[in-house]
Amino acid sequence: MPLANAALPAFALRKHPHLYEINTWAWLEQLSDRLCRRIALTDVPDGEWAAIARLGFDAVWLAEHHFVSYSACPQPLMFAIKAASQTRRVRFGTGVLVLPFYHPLRLAGEIAVADVLTGGRLEIGVGRGAYPYEFARYDLPFDEGRARTQECLEIMLRAWREDDVAHAGRFYQFPAATVLPRPLQRPHPPIWIAALNPESFTYAIGHGHRLLSTVFRDPVDKVAEKVDLYRRTLKDAGKTEADSDLGLLRIAYVAETDAAAREALPHVTKTHRTWHHLHFGSESVRGGVVRSDPVEHEPSHDEAWERLIIGGPERCIRQIQALEAVGVDLLLMNMNFGNMTHPEAMRSLRLFGREVLPAFRR
């Protein structure tokens, strides 16, 4: 499978390079932080998508978030269709679709259309959602997120395989309906589950899905624990690593020198604070912009420097090798974060493609 970054970049250490969220989330975030009220996706230079392909990345992953400037993209499938029209082989993933916000029949149809329009180049990441702020504005109980997600996904999987699907569940009830068209990839695009805890790992692997998880700021020993959890869960299910992939998300920034790369550390602090406030419900939002007030136990610049993929090309290679040594083989990278400008992120991406990625081509 290809790797990815959704306003982040990613690549597979044992498979293929992926790009996860490289200039989607962060680019949109910058517009919002400047209090822009209009986002013209057509303004993204067409040549940048071709550049991603030339650098050797295989996929772009697109986040979904609502009402805030942090990764502002309320419908990643639309973005994927637009971007796919400018490339031929790059795959596009949703990282992730927040299933409680959708009716499963409608979303199943929209995914099918997007798969057709992208030429069968979709990867579908789904999750329960991470921010109570968003749930409150959709008048949904945050504690129902997991149950709603699992029921929604169950219906979509049936709708892609069966005709005349009827359902009478806890959250959704409807008479027989057939979702048309069908996805180009049969029976459906690959499904990835956002997984942070053992229960989510067990659910995803038990149902034959792949996993997306995050080790944003964790030290390497904590990364190793997540890989061990993945392997133990596979073993308990009677499966092997050939049956399910684990993609791990990490912040990354490449500059010409280590000294120049250190200038990105304040962006790490800013993105951590924004995420923390949204995740734990302590956010203060005005005009869609989340205040990045200090939080307890936030990583210092020195801690971020030691843990993350930040530095000149040689240092970044060593940091990735350390992850590879503890079993990471599908690496998703957030390379546009904090208040970083779009040109800064693109310089980092190009340097990564030219100077770092070749060290991991097998």
N, C-alpha and C positions, 0 to 999 in steps of 0.2 A: 504494500500500500504506500501511497505517497504521503509525505509529511505536510504540515501546514501551519500557518499563522494567520489569524483573522484580523487584523490590525496588528498582528504579530507574525513573525515568520517561523517556519518549522522545517525540520528535515529528519529523515529516518537514518539512523546510524547503521542499520543493517539492511535497509531496504532502499528507499528513494527519498530525496529531499522534498520537504513539504513547506509551504508558506502559510503560517497561521496568522491572519489579521494584520498584514503588514501596513498597508496605507489606507485601510478602511476605517477601523475603529479610531485610531489616533488622528487621522486626518479629519474625521467628522468631529472628534472631540475638540480639536483646535478651533474649528469654526464656532462651535457652541461656546467655548470659553471666551471668545471675543464678542459674545452676545450677537452673533449673526442670526438672523431669523429666517434665512433662506439657504438651503443646501442644494446646489446644482450638481448632481452626480456627473452630468455631462462635462463638467469642468475638470474632472480628473483626466490628466493627459493620457490619450490612448497609448502612447508609446511606453508608458510605465508598465502596463500589463505585459507587453511584449518583452520588456526588459526583465521582468520576473522570470519569464520562460527561458530567456537566454542565459540567465545566471544559473539555471539548473534546478530551480524550485519547481515542485510538481503541483502544488495546490495552494489556494488562498482560503482561509477560514474567516467567516463573517459573524460577528457577535449580534445578539439582539438585546437591546436595552431601551427603556422608555422613559421619557419625561426628564432625563438628566443628561448632562454633557459628557458623562463618563461612558465612552463607547456608544455614542448616540446613533443607533440604527434600529428603527422599529420593525423593519421587515427585510431581513438579510436575503431572502429569496429574490426580491426585486433587484438588489444589488448584484447578486450572482448572475442573473440573466443579462444584465447590462454588461458586466465585465466579461462574461463568457463570449459575448458577441465580438470581442476584440482579441480573442485568443483562440487557439486551435486544440491545444492539448492540456493546458492547465486545468486541474480539477478545482471545484469550489465546494467548501463545506460550511455548514451552519454551526457556529460554536457559541451558544446553542440556541435552537428554537425553544422558547419557554412554553411548554405544552399547556399549562393551566390557562393561558390567555387565549386559547383557540377552541373552536368546535372541531372535533376530530375529522368529520366528513369533509368539511371545508378545507382544512389543512392538508388532508390526504390528496385532495384534488389539486391544490395549489402546488404541492411538492411534485406531483406527477407532471403537471404542465411545465414547471421549472426544469425537471429532468429532461423532458423532451426538448425544450428550447435551449438548454445547455449542451445538447448532444450526448446525453447520458454521462455527464461529468460531475454529478452531485454526490457529496457525502453528507449524510444527514445526522448532525449532532443534536440531541434533545436533552432537556433537563427540567427540573422542577422550579427553577428560578432561585435567585440568591438575595433579592432585596425586598424587604417588607414595604418599602416606599412605593414600589411599583404595584404590588398586590393591593395596597390600600386604595390606590387611585383607580383600580379596576373593580373595587368592592368585592375582593376575594379574600377569604381567610388564608393567611400565609401558612398555617399549620396543615392545610389540606393539600399543599403543593405536591408531595410525593404521591398520594393516592390519586389525585387528578392526573398526574403525569402518567402513571402506570395504566390507568383506565383508558386515557386518550391514546396512548401508544398501542395498546391491545386492539382498539378499534381500527386504527390506521392500518396495522399489519393485516387484519382481516379484509379491510376494504381494498387493499392492493391485490389480494389473492382471490377474493370471492365475489360473486354476484349476489344482489339482493340481501345485503347485510342488515339485520335488525338488531337492536340492542336495548336492553332494559337494565341499566346499572345504577350505581349510586349518584353519579353526576350527569350522565347522559342517557337519554331515552329517545328512541326514534323508530319508526316503522321501516320496513325493508327499503334499501336504497343501494344503487350501484354507482360507484365512483368511476367517472370517465373524464379524461382518458386514463389509461394505465401508464405507469412510469416506463421510460425507455429501458432502464435496467430492470431486469426481471429476477425475482418478483418485485423488487424495490431497490432503491439505492442502499448502500451500506449504512447501518444504523450504529451510531456512537452514543453512549450514555455518559452524561456528566456524573462523575463518581468521586466523592471525597471521603466516604466512610465505608467500613466493611459491609454494611447492608447494601449499599449501592453496587459495590464490587460483586457481591453474591448475586444480586438481581441481574446485572448486565451479563455476567458470564453464564449464569444459569439459563438465560434466554437466548444465548448465542449472539450477543451483541459485542461491540468493541467499546473501549473505555477512553474517556478523556478526563484527565485529572490535572491538578495544579501543584507545582512545587515552587511557586513564584519566588519566595524569599527564604525557603528552608535551607539549612546547611546540608551537606552531602549525606550525612548519616541519616537524616530524616527522609531524604530521597530514597535511600536504600531501603528504609522501612516500607515505603509505599510499593516499591518493586517487589519486596518480599510478600506483602499482602496480596498483590496480584498473583504471584506464583503459588502461594498457599491456597488461594481461592480456586485457581485452576485445578490444582491437585485434588482438592476436596470434591470438585465437581467431576472428576475423572477426565479432565481435559488437559491439553498441552498449549504452549504458546502459539502453536500453529492455528489454534481454534479462536483466538481473540487477541487483538492488539491492545496495547496500553500506550496512549499518547500523553506525555507529560509536558506541561507548559512552564516556561522559564523566561524571565526578563533577560534581554540581551542587547548589547550595544557595542559596536566596533568602531574604533577611531584609528587614525594613523599611528598614534602612540598611546602608551598607558596614561601619560600625563593628560593628553587631550581627552581621553575617555572619562577621566574622573569628573569632567564637567557635566556629565550626564547624571551624577549621583543625586542632585536635588530633584530631578525628575522622578527618580525612584521613590524618594520621600513623599512627593506630591501624590503620586498614583497610589501609594500604600495608604495614605491618610484618606483619600477619597473613597477607596474600596472599603476601608475599615468602617467609616461612618455609615455608608450605605448598607454594609453587611450586618452591622450590629444595631441599626436603627437609630443612630445618633446624628443623622445628617441634618444639615441646615442648607436648604435649597432656595435660591432666589433666581428667577428667570431661567431655570433649568441648570444653573451652575451650582455645584456642590462645594461648600466651603471646605478647605483643606486644613482645618485646625489641627494642632498636634494631638497625638493619641498616645496612650500608655504603651510601653514596650515596643515602640516602633524601632526598626533596625537603624543603627547608626550608619553613617556613610562608610565607616571602616568595615562594619559587618556586611553591608551590601556589597562592598568591593570584594570581600573574600568569598562570598557565596555565589554571586551572580556571574553571568557571562558578560563581563564588562572589561574592556581593555583594548590594547592593540591586537592585531591578528594573532600573534604567537601566544599571548596570554589567553585569548578566547579559545584557541585550539586546546590549550591545557585544561581549561575549565570544562570544556565539553568532554575531553578524554576522561576527566574525573567522574563525570556522570556516566559515561559509557562503562567505566570500570565497575560500577555498582549495578549494572544491568539495564540502564536506560538505552532503548534502541529506537524509540520514536520520539523525537524532541520537537516540541512546539515552542516557538519563541515570540515573545512580545517585544518588538523592536521599535515601537512608537508609543511612548507613554509619557505621563506627566504633562508638562507644557512644552514638550519638544516640538519644534517646527517640522513641517512636512519635508523641507529640503534636508534638514538634519537627519531625519529618519531614512530618507532615500540614500543619503551618503553612506550611512551605516549599513544599509541593506546591500548596496553595491560592493562595499568593501568585504562584507561577509561572503558574498557570492564569489568574489575574485580571489580572496586571500585565505578564507577559513574553510569554506565548503569543500574545496578540492582535497583537503587533508582527510576527508571522510568518505570520499568516493571509493567504493569497493570494486 
